[in-house]
Each structure stands twice: as C-alpha cells, then as structure tokens.
C-alpha cells in the first residue's frame, strides 16, 4: 500500500488526471479509520457496505489489496492495477498490454488459460517474428472481451529471457531441452486452473 501511495503521488505530480479511492475491506469502522488515517486518498464511507460489496462483485475482487484502474468513461483499464501503476508514467493510463512480458508480468498466469510463447532461447529475429504473430491475435481477444464487458478468454505472454517463471514452466510442461528444436520458439497453452493442464 505504501509503494502504491508514493506512486500515486508521483503520477499526480507528473500532471496526470489520476485519483485513488480507497474501498475498505476492514472488519470494523475503527480498523478502517486507523488504516485510512495514513492515506491521502478519497474513500468510500465504511458504513456503505452495500456499495463495497457491489464494487467487489463488479470487479471480481477476491483478495486484498486489489487495485482496479478505470478510464474516464468508467470502463476497466485493468484489474491488475498494482503492477500497472509501477510502469513508466509515460505509459499512463496503463492499459494492459495485449501480450505481457513473462519475465516481469505474471498477473493472471495462475487464474486463466494462457497462450505462452517461450522464445527465450531463440534469436532476436525469431523473437520479433513470434511477437509479430502473437500481438494481433492477443489484441483481437482483448478487444472482443472489452466489447462484451468481460475478461479475455485467454491471456497472452511472451518470454524473451529465461527470467521469472520460465524455468518452472519448462519443467512443468516437460519441454525437452536436449532436442534439436530446443532453441526454437515454443507455443504453449497453459491452463493451471484446469488441474495444471498444458498443451505444447
């Protein structure tokens, strides 16, 4: 929360039209007042539990802390706001990228079916080709979901380095490191919620 506090102040200091509204999941008004007393944000009154429950349901909030970013038309920019606000302020208002960098952004990996291209051992040219092929498909799924007011059916990730969860995904999917095609980009459909299901 404190990192988000400082980041929100930096975004506003950069002249961006940005406002945080605290919606408490505290168990008591006293707990809310103690926690909120340290924050400079606006807040939904603690007594308005019905609105809090409606917001949690509307934005599928299951855990705390959670940060949802809304656009000026109140459409959802991202439900992964905690990571989004840490991006370069030049990227404001922090729309989700159609294809996430698997080394730095794993939001949703454990919760949704994911299309992953492991290109960490591929040449830069092959990585660029993989990105060019993946971007329009990911953008199409994202646009369709937004038009229907839903979350995307699939999330899309590209790994250009072996950082983050890449080694674990290779292990989970039993990818053959010794094969002649080991350096070629590998396409995986990973569905962890489906008992860790995967297709290479």
Secondary structure, 3 states (H helix, E strand, C coil): CHHHHHHHHHHHHCCCCCCCEECCCCCCHHHHHHHHCCCCCEECCCCCHHHHHHHHHHCCCCCCCCCCEECCCCCEEECCHHHHCCCCHHHCCCCCCCEEECCCCCCCCCCCCEEEEECCCCCHHHHHHHHHHHHHHHHHHHHHHHHCCCCCCCEEEEECCCCCCHHHHHHHCCCCCCCCCCCCCEEEEEECCCCCEEEC
